[in-house]
Amino acid sequence: MIENYKDKVTEYAESQKNLANNETHKYIPPNYNVNGNINTVPSTQTSSGNTSYSVSNDPNTYEGLFFYIFNKTTIIYFLWFLAIYIIAYYVLGFFRTDGYVVSNELKISRIIDIIALILLLLALLGYSTLSPDEQIKSAEESLNYFKKDMTSPGAIIIQILGIAIFYLVIYLFKIPMGSGVKSITVSIIETTMWLYLIVQIFSVFFKYVIGVSLYDVLSKYFNWSELPDYAPVPKPSGNVNIKGNINLGSPIQKDEVFNISNNLYTYDDAQAICSSYGAKTATYDQIEEAYKNGAEWCNYGWSDGQMAFFPTQKSTWEKLQKTDKHKNDCGRPGINGGYFANPYIRFGVNCYGKKPKPKNSDLERMKAQNNISYPKTEKDNLLDRKAQFWKDNADKMLVLNSFNKNVWSEY
């Protein structure tokens, strides 16, 4: 299950780090492509021409219109509107008695609603003090928590316990639950908890019984990470003056998960190795996201929280099931691994950051593995070394006979 390359990864890590540090790029502002006849001139001159900007999220297109309406900022504004609506619902509820005589129970309910309203206002006030980027980050963290909760059987048990505790508190404090006197806050919490439990049960049932993740299915139609942060800028047109040199460099490199394959490192080593690349040990969520984008390596890698993981794609797992001796070499489809109490076990490393550029040897090794679905054993490596030896010395040590005395080959 664990692959073991013979190259010295520590030297490789340092060389790649130096290579990455020595290369610099200049970039054009994001989302802009410069087309047309533009002559590169010194910074003191100006070059003019018919230049157009291609904005992928142009609101004049159907796709751009969708993102103009459904982006992270507008969704957050919608949540603000929803919060204001709830506040108004609370306030108006204070003046509704629906014909019931004001009683002690109704007074208790109103006190609960007032306290809940104050806490809600304080929470909204604290949220409003965050910057737009911090608000988006907070929403993304909430979405990730919801994703974990929707796919965990243990979360269902916790939710049931939470409902039991909720009703126990209602009973102990004798909070009114009758018709006409029930607190608005209690009604909202009660309804939300039961609906959330039903959604959890459906989600876990579909994932572990039917084998379909409802969250992943819905994510294909609504993927928060693919939404723009803000509404797209309208597409400009006309003549544009450009000063200075233009360098059509490589796209800006994003952070990603990358694995160091040699199983030579302890958990402490792993953190230092990732730091040498300007990266950090990858978290489970980051590895899971990489897996969804097609990542796989049949090699345990130390990860954040003293865990070790490796992803395996289902297509690779299916190929392994057709073999006799390698069915379980790469675990099961998904994220394999977990927590290891012994931090001195020798594994590879999973880092998250800017992945170093590959050397020619890295590309050749990747190409050589295209048709291999399982890690090579020591016996396989020995056979490869023998084959390479005879290949390198064929002209000196191997003598081929002709097909017969008259022709070299049958064809």
TORKOL-4160 file (C-alpha; in steps of 0.2 Angstrom, whole numbers, padded with zeros to 4 digits, m for minus):
411
<pt num="1" X="0000" Y="0000" Z="0000"/>
<pt num="2" X="0015" Y="0011" Z="0002"/>
<pt num="3" X="0026" Y="0016" Z="m0013"/>
<pt num="4" X="0045" Y="0019" Z="m0010"/>
<pt num="5" X="0055" Y="0028" Z="m0022"/>
<pt num="6" X="0074" Y="0027" Z="m0021"/>
<pt num="7" X="0078" Y="0046" Z="m0025"/>
<pt num="8" X="0083" Y="0057" Z="m0010"/>
<pt num="9" X="0068" Y="0068" Z="m0008"/>
<pt num="10" X="0076" Y="0079" Z="0005"/>
<pt num="11" X="0088" Y="0085" Z="m0009"/>
<pt num="12" X="0074" Y="0086" Z="m0021"/>
<pt num="13" X="0064" Y="0097" Z="m0009"/>
<pt num="14" X="0079" Y="0109" Z="m0007"/>
<pt num="15" X="0082" Y="0110" Z="m0025"/>
<pt num="16" X="0064" Y="0113" Z="m0029"/>
<pt num="17" X="0063" Y="0127" Z="m0016"/>
<pt num="18" X="0078" Y="0136" Z="m0024"/>
<pt num="19" X="0071" Y="0134" Z="m0041"/>
<pt num="20" X="0055" Y="0141" Z="m0036"/>
<pt num="21" X="0063" Y="0156" Z="m0027"/>
<pt num="22" X="0074" Y="0160" Z="m0042"/>
<pt num="23" X="0060" Y="0161" Z="m0054"/>
<pt num="24" X="0050" Y="0178" Z="m0055"/>
<pt num="25" X="0035" Y="0182" Z="m0065"/>
<pt num="26" X="0025" Y="0198" Z="m0070"/>
<pt num="27" X="0007" Y="0196" Z="m0072"/>
<pt num="28" X="m0007" Y="0205" Z="m0081"/>
<pt num="29" X="m0021" Y="0210" Z="m0069"/>
<pt num="30" X="m0033" Y="0195" Z="m0066"/>
<pt num="31" X="m0048" Y="0192" Z="m0078"/>
<pt num="32" X="m0041" Y="0203" Z="m0092"/>
<pt num="33" X="m0034" Y="0197" Z="m0109"/>
<pt num="34" X="m0026" Y="0210" Z="m0120"/>
<pt num="35" X="m0029" Y="0207" Z="m0138"/>
<pt num="36" X="m0025" Y="0217" Z="m0154"/>
<pt num="37" X="m0010" Y="0226" Z="m0161"/>
<pt num="38" X="0000" Y="0232" Z="m0146"/>
<pt num="39" X="0018" Y="0236" Z="m0148"/>
<pt num="40" X="0029" Y="0234" Z="m0133"/>
<pt num="41" X="0037" Y="0251" Z="m0129"/>
<pt num="42" X="0047" Y="0259" Z="m0114"/>
<pt num="43" X="0038" Y="0265" Z="m0099"/>
<pt num="44" X="0040" Y="0283" Z="m0106"/>
<pt num="45" X="0030" Y="0280" Z="m0121"/>
<pt num="46" X="0012" Y="0275" Z="m0125"/>
<pt num="47" X="0005" Y="0262" Z="m0136"/>
<pt num="48" X="m0013" Y="0264" Z="m0143"/>
<pt num="49" X="m0024" Y="0252" Z="m0152"/>
<pt num="50" X="m0041" Y="0244" Z="m0153"/>
<pt num="51" X="m0040" Y="0234" Z="m0137"/>
<pt num="52" X="m0054" Y="0224" Z="m0129"/>
<pt num="53" X="m0055" Y="0215" Z="m0113"/>
<pt num="54" X="m0063" Y="0198" Z="m0111"/>
<pt num="55" X="m0072" Y="0197" Z="m0094"/>
<pt num="56" X="m0078" Y="0179" Z="m0091"/>
<pt num="57" X="m0092" Y="0185" Z="m0080"/>
<pt num="58" X="m0098" Y="0198" Z="m0091"/>
<pt num="59" X="m0116" Y="0203" Z="m0085"/>
<pt num="60" X="m0121" Y="0205" Z="m0103"/>
<pt num="61" X="m0120" Y="0186" Z="m0105"/>
<pt num="62" X="m0132" Y="0173" Z="m0097"/>
<pt num="63" X="m0118" Y="0166" Z="m0086"/>
<pt num="64" X="m0112" Y="0183" Z="m0081"/>
<pt num="65" X="m0130" Y="0188" Z="m0077"/>
<pt num="66" X="m0131" Y="0172" Z="m0065"/>
<pt num="67" X="m0115" Y="0177" Z="m0056"/>
<pt num="68" X="m0121" Y="0195" Z="m0055"/>
<pt num="69" X="m0136" Y="0189" Z="m0045"/>
<pt num="70" X="m0129" Y="0174" Z="m0036"/>
<pt num="71" X="m0112" Y="0179" Z="m0029"/>
<pt num="72" X="m0105" Y="0178" Z="m0012"/>
<pt num="73" X="m0109" Y="0196" Z="m0008"/>
<pt num="74" X="m0127" Y="0196" Z="m0014"/>
<pt num="75" X="m0130" Y="0179" Z="m0004"/>
<pt num="76" X="m0123" Y="0187" Z="0012"/>
<pt num="77" X="m0135" Y="0202" Z="0009"/>
<pt num="78" X="m0149" Y="0190" Z="0007"/>
<pt num="79" X="m0145" Y="0183" Z="0024"/>
<pt num="80" X="m0145" Y="0200" Z="0031"/>
<pt num="81" X="m0162" Y="0203" Z="0024"/>
<pt num="82" X="m0168" Y="0186" Z="0032"/>
<pt num="83" X="m0161" Y="0192" Z="0049"/>
<pt num="84" X="m0170" Y="0208" Z="0048"/>
<pt num="85" X="m0186" Y="0199" Z="0043"/>
<pt num="86" X="m0184" Y="0188" Z="0058"/>
<pt num="87" X="m0182" Y="0203" Z="0069"/>
<pt num="88" X="m0197" Y="0211" Z="0062"/>
<pt num="89" X="m0207" Y="0195" Z="0065"/>
<pt num="90" X="m0201" Y="0195" Z="0083"/>
<pt num="91" X="m0206" Y="0213" Z="0086"/>
<pt num="92" X="m0223" Y="0211" Z="0078"/>
<pt num="93" X="m0226" Y="0195" Z="0088"/>
<pt num="94" X="m0225" Y="0205" Z="0104"/>
<pt num="95" X="m0241" Y="0214" Z="0099"/>
<pt num="96" X="m0251" Y="0198" Z="0094"/>
<pt num="97" X="m0262" Y="0189" Z="0107"/>
<pt num="98" X="m0274" Y="0181" Z="0095"/>
<pt num="99" X="m0288" Y="0184" Z="0107"/>
<pt num="100" X="m0279" Y="0175" Z="0121"/>
<pt num="101" X="m0279" Y="0184" Z="0138"/>
<pt num="102" X="m0262" Y="0190" Z="0143"/>
<pt num="103" X="m0256" Y="0177" Z="0156"/>
<pt num="104" X="m0240" Y="0173" Z="0166"/>
<pt num="105" X="m0236" Y="0160" Z="0153"/>
<pt num="106" X="m0237" Y="0173" Z="0139"/>
<pt num="107" X="m0226" Y="0185" Z="0149"/>
<pt num="108" X="m0213" Y="0171" Z="0151"/>
<pt num="109" X="m0213" Y="0168" Z="0132"/>
<pt num="110" X="m0211" Y="0186" Z="0128"/>
<pt num="111" X="m0196" Y="0188" Z="0140"/>
<pt num="112" X="m0188" Y="0173" Z="0131"/>
<pt num="113" X="m0191" Y="0182" Z="0114"/>
<pt num="114" X="m0184" Y="0198" Z="0120"/>
<pt num="115" X="m0168" Y="0190" Z="0127"/>
<pt num="116" X="m0166" Y="0180" Z="0110"/>
<pt num="117" X="m0169" Y="0196" Z="0100"/>
<pt num="118" X="m0156" Y="0205" Z="0110"/>
<pt num="119" X="m0143" Y="0191" Z="0107"/>
<pt num="120" X="m0147" Y="0191" Z="0089"/>
<pt num="121" X="m0145" Y="0209" Z="0087"/>
<pt num="122" X="m0128" Y="0208" Z="0096"/>
<pt num="123" X="m0123" Y="0194" Z="0084"/>
<pt num="124" X="m0128" Y="0204" Z="0069"/>
<pt num="125" X="m0118" Y="0219" Z="0076"/>
<pt num="126" X="m0103" Y="0209" Z="0078"/>
<pt num="127" X="m0104" Y="0201" Z="0061"/>
<pt num="128" X="m0107" Y="0218" Z="0053"/>
<pt num="129" X="m0090" Y="0224" Z="0060"/>
<pt num="130" X="m0081" Y="0211" Z="0050"/>
<pt num="131" X="m0073" Y="0216" Z="0033"/>
<pt num="132" X="m0082" Y="0209" Z="0017"/>
<pt num="133" X="m0068" Y="0196" Z="0015"/>
<pt num="134" X="m0070" Y="0190" Z="0033"/>
<pt num="135" X="m0088" Y="0189" Z="0031"/>
<pt num="136" X="m0085" Y="0178" Z="0015"/>
<pt num="137" X="m0073" Y="0167" Z="0025"/>
<pt num="138" X="m0085" Y="0165" Z="0039"/>
<pt num="139" X="m0098" Y="0159" Z="0027"/>
<pt num="140" X="m0086" Y="0147" Z="0019"/>
<pt num="141" X="m0081" Y="0140" Z="0036"/>
<pt num="142" X="m0100" Y="0138" Z="0041"/>
<pt num="143" X="m0103" Y="0129" Z="0024"/>
<pt num="144" X="m0088" Y="0117" Z="0028"/>
<pt num="145" X="m0095" Y="0113" Z="0045"/>
<pt num="146" X="m0112" Y="0109" Z="0037"/>
<pt num="147" X="m0104" Y="0098" Z="0024"/>
<pt num="148" X="m0096" Y="0087" Z="0038"/>
<pt num="149" X="m0112" Y="0087" Z="0048"/>
<pt num="150" X="m0122" Y="0081" Z="0033"/>
<pt num="151" X="m0111" Y="0066" Z="0030"/>
<pt num="152" X="m0107" Y="0060" Z="0048"/>
<pt num="153" X="m0118" Y="0046" Z="0056"/>
<pt num="154" X="m0111" Y="0052" Z="0073"/>
<pt num="155" X="m0119" Y="0069" Z="0070"/>
<pt num="156" X="m0136" Y="0061" Z="0069"/>
<pt num="157" X="m0133" Y="0055" Z="0087"/>
<pt num="158" X="m0127" Y="0072" Z="0093"/>
<pt num="159" X="m0142" Y="0080" Z="0085"/>
<pt num="160" X="m0154" Y="0068" Z="0094"/>
<pt num="161" X="m0145" Y="0071" Z="0110"/>
<pt num="162" X="m0147" Y="0090" Z="0107"/>
<pt num="163" X="m0166" Y="0088" Z="0104"/>
<pt num="164" X="m0167" Y="0078" Z="0120"/>
<pt num="165" X="m0158" Y="0091" Z="0130"/>
<pt num="166" X="m0169" Y="0105" Z="0122"/>
<pt num="167" X="m0185" Y="0096" Z="0128"/>
<pt num="168" X="m0177" Y="0093" Z="0145"/>
<pt num="169" X="m0173" Y="0111" Z="0147"/>
<pt num="170" X="m0191" Y="0115" Z="0142"/>
<pt num="171" X="m0197" Y="0103" Z="0155"/>
<pt num="172" X="m0186" Y="0108" Z="0170"/>
<pt num="173" X="m0188" Y="0127" Z="0167"/>
<pt num="174" X="m0207" Y="0125" Z="0163"/>
<pt num="175" X="m0206" Y="0135" Z="0148"/>
<pt num="176" X="m0224" Y="0137" Z="0140"/>
<pt num="177" X="m0227" Y="0126" Z="0125"/>
<pt num="178" X="m0246" Y="0127" Z="0123"/>
<pt num="179" X="m0254" Y="0134" Z="0108"/>
<pt num="180" X="m0255" Y="0153" Z="0109"/>
<pt num="181" X="m0242" Y="0155" Z="0123"/>
<pt num="182" X="m0227" Y="0146" Z="0115"/>
<pt num="183" X="m0212" Y="0157" Z="0113"/>
<pt num="184" X="m0208" Y="0162" Z="0095"/>
<pt num="185" X="m0190" Y="0158" Z="0099"/>
<pt num="186" X="m0194" Y="0141" Z="0105"/>
<pt num="187" X="m0205" Y="0137" Z="0090"/>
<pt num="188" X="m0191" Y="0142" Z="0078"/>
<pt num="189" X="m0177" Y="0132" Z="0087"/>
<pt num="190" X="m0189" Y="0117" Z="0089"/>
<pt num="191" X="m0194" Y="0117" Z="0070"/>
<pt num="192" X="m0176" Y="0120" Z="0065"/>
<pt num="193" X="m0169" Y="0105" Z="0075"/>
<pt num="194" X="m0182" Y="0093" Z="0069"/>
<pt num="195" X="m0179" Y="0098" Z="0050"/>
<pt num="196" X="m0160" Y="0097" Z="0052"/>
<pt num="197" X="m0162" Y="0080" Z="0059"/>
<pt num="198" X="m0173" Y="0074" Z="0045"/>
<pt num="199" X="m0160" Y="0081" Z="0032"/>
<pt num="200" X="m0146" Y="0073" Z="0041"/>
<pt num="201" X="m0154" Y="0056" Z="0041"/>
<pt num="202" X="m0158" Y="0057" Z="0022"/>
<pt num="203" X="m0141" Y="0063" Z="0018"/>
<pt num="204" X="m0132" Y="0049" Z="0028"/>
<pt num="205" X="m0144" Y="0036" Z="0021"/>
<pt num="206" X="m0141" Y="0041" Z="0003"/>
<pt num="207" X="m0122" Y="0041" Z="0006"/>
<pt num="208" X="m0120" Y="0025" Z="0015"/>
<pt num="209" X="m0134" Y="0014" Z="0009"/>
<pt num="210" X="m0137" Y="0020" Z="m0009"/>
<pt num="211" X="m0119" Y="0026" Z="m0011"/>
<pt num="212" X="m0124" Y="0044" Z="m0017"/>
<pt num="213" X="m0119" Y="0059" Z="m0008"/>
<pt num="214" X="m0133" Y="0072" Z="m0009"/>
<pt num="215" X="m0121" Y="0086" Z="m0004"/>
<pt num="216" X="m0110" Y="0082" Z="m0019"/>
<pt num="217" X="m0125" Y="0081" Z="m0030"/>
<pt num="218" X="m0131" Y="0098" Z="m0024"/>
<pt num="219" X="m0114" Y="0105" Z="m0025"/>
<pt num="220" X="m0113" Y="0102" Z="m0044"/>
<pt num="221" X="m0128" Y="0114" Z="m0046"/>
<pt num="222" X="m0122" Y="0126" Z="m0033"/>
<pt num="223" X="m0104" Y="0127" Z="m0029"/>
<pt num="224" X="m0099" Y="0141" Z="m0016"/>
<pt num="225" X="m0081" Y="0140" Z="m0021"/>
<pt num="226" X="m0085" Y="0144" Z="m0039"/>
<pt num="227" X="m0095" Y="0159" Z="m0035"/>
<pt num="228" X="m0086" Y="0176" Z="m0038"/>
<pt num="229" X="m0084" Y="0186" Z="m0022"/>
<pt num="230" X="m0092" Y="0201" Z="m0029"/>
<pt num="231" X="m0103" Y="0206" Z="m0044"/>
<pt num="232" X="m0093" Y="0206" Z="m0061"/>
<pt num="233" X="m0087" Y="0222" Z="m0068"/>
<pt num="234" X="m0096" Y="0227" Z="m0084"/>
<pt num="235" X="m0087" Y="0224" Z="m0100"/>
<pt num="236" X="m0078" Y="0240" Z="m0106"/>
<pt num="237" X="m0076" Y="0243" Z="m0125"/>
<pt num="238" X="m0067" Y="0256" Z="m0136"/>
<pt num="239" X="m0049" Y="0262" Z="m0137"/>
<pt num="240" X="m0037" Y="0259" Z="m0122"/>
<pt num="241" X="m0020" Y="0267" Z="m0119"/>
<pt num="242" X="m0007" Y="0256" Z="m0111"/>
<pt num="243" X="0009" Y="0262" Z="m0104"/>
<pt num="244" X="0025" Y="0251" Z="m0100"/>
<pt num="245" X="0030" Y="0234" Z="m0104"/>
<pt num="246" X="0018" Y="0220" Z="m0105"/>
<pt num="247" X="0024" Y="0203" Z="m0100"/>
<pt num="248" X="0012" Y="0188" Z="m0104"/>
<pt num="249" X="0018" Y="0178" Z="m0090"/>
<pt num="250" X="0011" Y="0162" Z="m0082"/>
<pt num="251" X="m0006" Y="0162" Z="m0073"/>
<pt num="252" X="m0005" Y="0165" Z="m0054"/>
<pt num="253" X="m0001" Y="0149" Z="m0045"/>
<pt num="254" X="m0014" Y="0144" Z="m0032"/>
<pt num="255" X="m0011" Y="0134" Z="m0016"/>
<pt num="256" X="m0014" Y="0115" Z="m0018"/>
<pt num="257" X="m0011" Y="0099" Z="m0009"/>
<pt num="258" X="0005" Y="0090" Z="m0015"/>
<pt num="259" X="0013" Y="0073" Z="m0008"/>
<pt num="260" X="0031" Y="0069" Z="m0005"/>
<pt num="261" X="0032" Y="0051" Z="m0008"/>
<pt num="262" X="0047" Y="0043" Z="0001"/>
<pt num="263" X="0042" Y="0035" Z="0017"/>
<pt num="264" X="0057" Y="0042" Z="0027"/>
<pt num="265" X="0049" Y="0055" Z="0038"/>
<pt num="266" X="0042" Y="0057" Z="0056"/>
<pt num="267" X="0027" Y="0069" Z="0060"/>
<pt num="268" X="0039" Y="0082" Z="0066"/>
<pt num="269" X="0050" Y="0080" Z="0050"/>
<pt num="270" X="0034" Y="0082" Z="0039"/>
<pt num="271" X="0030" Y="0099" Z="0047"/>
<pt num="272" X="0048" Y="0105" Z="0044"/>
<pt num="273" X="0048" Y="0099" Z="0026"/>
<pt num="274" X="0032" Y="0108" Z="0022"/>
<pt num="275" X="0039" Y="0124" Z="0029"/>
<pt num="276" X="0055" Y="0122" Z="0018"/>
<pt num="277" X="0042" Y="0124" Z="0003"/>
<pt num="278" X="0034" Y="0139" Z="0011"/>
<pt num="279" X="0019" Y="0127" Z="0014"/>
<pt num="280" X="0010" Y="0119" Z="0029"/>
<pt num="281" X="0005" Y="0101" Z="0032"/>
<pt num="282" X="m0012" Y="0098" Z="0023"/>
<pt num="283" X="m0028" Y="0096" Z="0033"/>
<pt num="284" X="m0041" Y="0083" Z="0029"/>
<pt num="285" X="m0053" Y="0095" Z="0021"/>
<pt num="286" X="m0039" Y="0101" Z="0009"/>
<pt num="287" X="m0035" Y="0083" Z="0004"/>
<pt num="288" X="m0053" Y="0079" Z="0002"/>
<pt num="289" X="m0055" Y="0094" Z="m0010"/>
<pt num="290" X="m0040" Y="0088" Z="m0020"/>
<pt num="291" X="m0048" Y="0071" Z="m0021"/>
<pt num="292" X="m0064" Y="0078" Z="m0028"/>
<pt num="293" X="m0053" Y="0086" Z="m0041"/>
<pt num="294" X="m0045" Y="0070" Z="m0046"/>
<pt num="295" X="m0030" Y="0068" Z="m0035"/>
<pt num="296" X="m0023" Y="0051" Z="m0030"/>
<pt num="297" X="m0007" Y="0044" Z="m0023"/>
<pt num="298" X="m0005" Y="0027" Z="m0016"/>
<pt num="299" X="0006" Y="0033" Z="m0002"/>
<pt num="300" X="0003" Y="0038" Z="0016"/>
<pt num="301" X="0007" Y="0056" Z="0020"/>
<pt num="302" X="0009" Y="0064" Z="0037"/>
<pt num="303" X="m0005" Y="0078" Z="0038"/>
<pt num="304" X="m0011" Y="0091" Z="0050"/>
<pt num="305" X="m0016" Y="0084" Z="0067"/>
<pt num="306" X="m0004" Y="0069" Z="0067"/>
<pt num="307" X="m0015" Y="0061" Z="0054"/>
<pt num="308" X="m0009" Y="0052" Z="0038"/>
<pt num="309" X="m0019" Y="0050" Z="0023"/>
<pt num="310" X="m0019" Y="0046" Z="0004"/>
<pt num="311" X="m0033" Y="0048" Z="m0009"/>
<pt num="312" X="m0038" Y="0034" Z="m0021"/>
<pt num="313" X="m0050" Y="0036" Z="m0035"/>
<pt num="314" X="m0063" Y="0024" Z="m0038"/>
<pt num="315" X="m0057" Y="0020" Z="m0056"/>
<pt num="316" X="m0040" Y="0015" Z="m0050"/>
<pt num="317" X="m0048" Y="0004" Z="m0036"/>
<pt num="318" X="m0059" Y="m0005" Z="m0049"/>
<pt num="319" X="m0043" Y="m0009" Z="m0059"/>
<pt num="320" X="m0035" Y="m0016" Z="m0044"/>
<pt num="321" X="m0050" Y="m0027" Z="m0040"/>
<pt num="322" X="m0047" Y="m0036" Z="m0057"/>
<pt num="323" X="m0029" Y="m0041" Z="m0051"/>
<pt num="324" X="m0025" Y="m0056" Z="m0040"/>
<pt num="325" X="m0012" Y="m0049" Z="m0028"/>
<pt num="326" X="m0015" Y="m0030" Z="m0028"/>
<pt num="327" X="m0034" Y="m0029" Z="m0023"/>
<pt num="328" X="m0030" Y="m0020" Z="m0007"/>
<pt num="329" X="m0014" Y="m0011" Z="m0011"/>
<pt num="330" X="m0022" Y="0006" Z="m0012"/>
<pt num="331" X="m0036" Y="0004" Z="0001"/>
<pt num="332" X="m0053" Y="0009" Z="m0004"/>
<pt num="333" X="m0061" Y="0023" Z="m0015"/>
<pt num="334" X="m0060" Y="0040" Z="m0006"/>
<pt num="335" X="m0048" Y="0046" Z="0008"/>
<pt num="336" X="m0038" Y="0032" Z="0017"/>
<pt num="337" X="m0030" Y="0034" Z="0033"/>
<pt num="338" X="m0033" Y="0043" Z="0050"/>
<pt num="339" X="m0025" Y="0047" Z="0066"/>
<pt num="340" X="m0008" Y="0038" Z="0071"/>
<pt num="341" X="m0004" Y="0038" Z="0089"/>
<pt num="342" X="0015" Y="0035" Z="0086"/>
<pt num="343" X="0022" Y="0051" Z="0078"/>
<pt num="344" X="0039" Y="0042" Z="0074"/>
<pt num="345" X="0031" Y="0030" Z="0060"/>
<pt num="346" X="0040" Y="0034" Z="0044"/>
<pt num="347" X="0028" Y="0040" Z="0031"/>
<pt num="348" X="0028" Y="0052" Z="0016"/>
<pt num="349" X="0021" Y="0070" Z="0018"/>
<pt num="350" X="0006" Y="0079" Z="0012"/>
<pt num="351" X="0009" Y="0098" Z="0011"/>
<pt num="352" X="m0003" Y="0112" Z="0006"/>
<pt num="353" X="0004" Y="0127" Z="m0003"/>
<pt num="354" X="0013" Y="0132" Z="m0019"/>
<pt num="355" X="0019" Y="0116" Z="m0027"/>
<pt num="356" X="0036" Y="0117" Z="m0034"/>
<pt num="357" X="0039" Y="0116" Z="m0053"/>
<pt num="358" X="0043" Y="0098" Z="m0059"/>
<pt num="359" X="0060" Y="0093" Z="m0066"/>
<pt num="360" X="0062" Y="0082" Z="m0081"/>
<pt num="361" X="0065" Y="0067" Z="m0071"/>
<pt num="362" X="0048" Y="0070" Z="m0061"/>
<pt num="363" X="0039" Y="0071" Z="m0078"/>
<pt num="364" X="0047" Y="0055" Z="m0084"/>
<pt num="365" X="0042" Y="0046" Z="m0068"/>
<pt num="366" X="0024" Y="0052" Z="m0070"/>
<pt num="367" X="0023" Y="0046" Z="m0088"/>
<pt num="368" X="0030" Y="0029" Z="m0083"/>
<pt num="369" X="0016" Y="0027" Z="m0070"/>
<pt num="370" X="0002" Y="0031" Z="m0082"/>
<pt num="371" X="m0002" Y="0012" Z="m0085"/>
<pt num="372" X="0002" Y="0007" Z="m0067"/>
<pt num="373" X="m0012" Y="0007" Z="m0055"/>
<pt num="374" X="m0003" Y="m0001" Z="m0040"/>
<pt num="375" X="0013" Y="0003" Z="m0031"/>
<pt num="376" X="0028" Y="m0008" Z="m0036"/>
<pt num="377" X="0035" Y="m0021" Z="m0023"/>
<pt num="378" X="0053" Y="m0023" Z="m0020"/>
<pt num="379" X="0052" Y="m0038" Z="m0032"/>
<pt num="380" X="0045" Y="m0027" Z="m0045"/>
<pt num="381" X="0059" Y="m0014" Z="m0042"/>
<pt num="382" X="0072" Y="m0028" Z="m0043"/>
<pt num="383" X="0065" Y="m0034" Z="m0060"/>
<pt num="384" X="0065" Y="m0016" Z="m0067"/>
<pt num="385" X="0083" Y="m0014" Z="m0062"/>
<pt num="386" X="0088" Y="m0030" Z="m0071"/>
<pt num="387" X="0078" Y="m0025" Z="m0086"/>
<pt num="388" X="0086" Y="m0008" Z="m0087"/>
<pt num="389" X="0104" Y="m0016" Z="m0085"/>
<pt num="390" X="0101" Y="m0027" Z="m0100"/>
<pt num="391" X="0094" Y="m0013" Z="m0110"/>
<pt num="392" X="0109" Y="m0002" Z="m0106"/>
<pt num="393" X="0121" Y="m0016" Z="m0111"/>
<pt num="394" X="0112" Y="m0025" Z="m0125"/>
<pt num="395" X="0124" Y="m0020" Z="m0138"/>
<pt num="396" X="0139" Y="m0026" Z="m0128"/>
<pt num="397" X="0132" Y="m0042" Z="m0120"/>
<pt num="398" X="0117" Y="m0048" Z="m0130"/>
<pt num="399" X="0119" Y="m0057" Z="m0147"/>
<pt num="400" X="0104" Y="m0059" Z="m0158"/>
<pt num="401" X="0103" Y="m0073" Z="m0171"/>
<pt num="402" X="0096" Y="m0071" Z="m0189"/>
<pt num="403" X="0080" Y="m0079" Z="m0193"/>
<pt num="404" X="0089" Y="m0091" Z="m0204"/>
<pt num="405" X="0105" Y="m0092" Z="m0215"/>
<pt num="406" X="0097" Y="m0081" Z="m0228"/>
<pt num="407" X="0086" Y="m0068" Z="m0220"/>
<pt num="408" X="0087" Y="m0058" Z="m0204"/>
<pt num="409" X="0069" Y="m0058" Z="m0199"/>
<pt num="410" X="0053" Y="m0067" Z="m0204"/>
<pt num="411" X="0044" Y="m0051" Z="m0209"/>
